Amino acid sequence: MDLGLRDRVAIVTGSSRGIGRAVAHGLASEGAKVTICARHEVDLKEASEFIRSSTGVQALPVKVDLKKPGDIKRMVRKTVQKFGRVDILVNNTGGPPTTLFQEISERVWRETVDLLLMSVVNCCKEVIPHMKKQGWGGIVNMTSFGAKQPAERLVLSNTLRSGILGLTKTLSNELAEYGILVNAICPGWTWTKRVDDLAISQAEKTGKKREEVIVEWASQIPLKRLAKPEEIASLAVFLASEKASYITGAVIQVDGGLIKSLI
């Protein structure tokens, strides 16, 4: 199936590894031009080379700290200078540490708000004017299953990613008249370095082995396994494409059946 993504221009944040890299790779595989960003140049270079060698597409790597609005402005500016437009934005960020509410300082709250919520706000603010001018655009916000079914010891993520769902629905209504579609994905437990780090942290705090924590997580999932990043990326690529032209304001979970709610 041709998704109509050839020569579209996409920005994927947090894309040097994990789900973000899988999304960038998926878009490039469909012929899209891709800007990837992360804080670490070594990881960016490796991701860029992986995308080039496997798809033939030369991604634009930009070193960005998503907590800094100036870095986001520079990323969008470089993308427009390189490719002439921005059609697609996939907001993907790393996650905060595992902890209990009473253990979180005000400083950590503010830093996490900047990373998880304000980075999405600022990225949207920068690309929307370009999309309005074109009369078309697709924004996909990557959140977490915790936005719908709070996860243990992840109060920072549970709280702020729920806010992104509210932003997604609001923007979908405000931007529909301009042909801009805005949707969100709630991934379940997925095999990434982030989840491996969470398992190690949880194991240390509970006196269990890392493998035991992962087995416990998998046992809660009807499919009895964690997702692969590519399984999350496939939906993001579809939602960013012309084939999803009547989908906006949707919040779609890709979790192997983990979330138990009806809505």
RAJOPE-V213551 format. One record per residue. PHI is phi in whole degrees, 0 to 359 (999 if undefined). NEAR is the number of other ideal C-beta (glycine too) atoms within 8 Angstrom. Layout:
PHI/NEAR + PHI/NEAR
//
This chain:
999/3 + 276/4 + 275/10 + 72/8 + 258/12 + 300/8 + 70/6 + 292/13 + 247/15 + 237/16 + 248/16 + 238/15 + 273/15 + 54/12 + 246/16 + 276/13 + 199/10 + 63/11 + 298/13 + 301/17 + 295/15 + 297/12 + 294/17 + 300/17 + 296/13 + 297/13 + 294/17 + 297/14 + 297/8 + 269/11 + 95/9 + 283/15 + 271/11 + 231/16 + 259/17 + 246/18 + 215/16 + 190/14 + 277/5 + 251/8 + 296/7 + 298/6 + 296/10 + 297/15 + 298/9 + 296/9 + 294/17 + 298/12 + 293/8 + 299/10 + 295/16 + 296/11 + 290/6 + 263/7 + 235/9 + 83/3 + 265/11 + 270/5 + 289/13 + 264/12 + 271/12 + 229/12 + 286/10 + 219/13 + 258/6 + 295/14 + 281/8 + 251/8 + 305/7 + 297/6 + 294/11 + 294/14 + 302/9 + 296/10 + 299/13 + 293/14 + 299/8 + 295/11 + 297/14 + 294/11 + 297/5 + 281/8 + 248/10 + 90/5 + 192/8 + 223/15 + 257/12 + 225/15 + 233/14 + 246/18 + 273/14 + 222/11 + 229/12 + 291/5 + 248/9 + 280/9 + 289/6 + 277/8 + 190/9 + 265/7 + 307/6 + 293/4 + 266/5 + 265/10 + 279/5 + 298/5 + 300/6 + 294/11 + 303/10 + 295/8 + 297/9 + 287/11 + 301/10 + 297/11 + 285/13 + 275/16 + 258/12 + 292/11 + 296/15 + 293/13 + 303/9 + 291/10 + 296/15 + 298/13 + 301/7 + 282/10 + 268/14 + 302/11 + 303/7 + 293/12 + 293/16 + 300/11 + 298/6 + 278/9 + 76/6 + 197/8 + 180/18 + 226/14 + 241/16 + 237/14 + 258/14 + 273/15 + 243/13 + 194/12 + 300/14 + 295/11 + 291/13 + 248/11 + 221/9 + 309/7 + 265/10 + 298/4 + 64/9 + 236/13 + 298/11 + 298/14 + 294/13 + 305/13 + 290/8 + 281/12 + 288/13 + 296/11 + 299/9 + 294/16 + 296/14 + 297/8 + 297/13 + 302/14 + 294/10 + 296/8 + 295/12 + 299/13 + 286/8 + 290/6 + 256/14 + 302/10 + 295/4 + 262/9 + 77/9 + 258/14 + 259/15 + 229/13 + 223/17 + 228/15 + 240/16 + 248/15 + 289/14 + 272/14 + 301/12 + 229/14 + 290/8 + 223/10 + 299/7 + 303/9 + 290/11 + 297/10 + 296/8 + 298/10 + 296/12 + 296/9 + 297/10 + 297/12 + 296/13 + 296/6 + 278/8 + 248/7 + 77/4 + 258/9 + 274/6 + 307/10 + 297/6 + 294/9 + 297/13 + 295/10 + 298/8 + 298/9 + 300/11 + 297/11 + 293/7 + 278/6 + 261/15 + 307/6 + 280/6 + 61/7 + 202/7 + 277/13 + 282/14 + 268/8 + 307/13 + 295/8 + 288/9 + 284/17 + 298/13 + 302/9 + 290/10 + 300/14 + 297/14 + 298/10 + 296/15 + 277/14 + 259/12 + 290/7 + 290/8 + 255/12 + 291/6 + 243/4 + 245/8 + 208/9 + 76/8 + 273/8 + 239/13 + 243/10 + 268/12 + 235/12 + 221/13 + 67/13 + 94/7 + 298/13 + 289/11 + 263/4 + 288/6 + 279/2 + 252/2
//
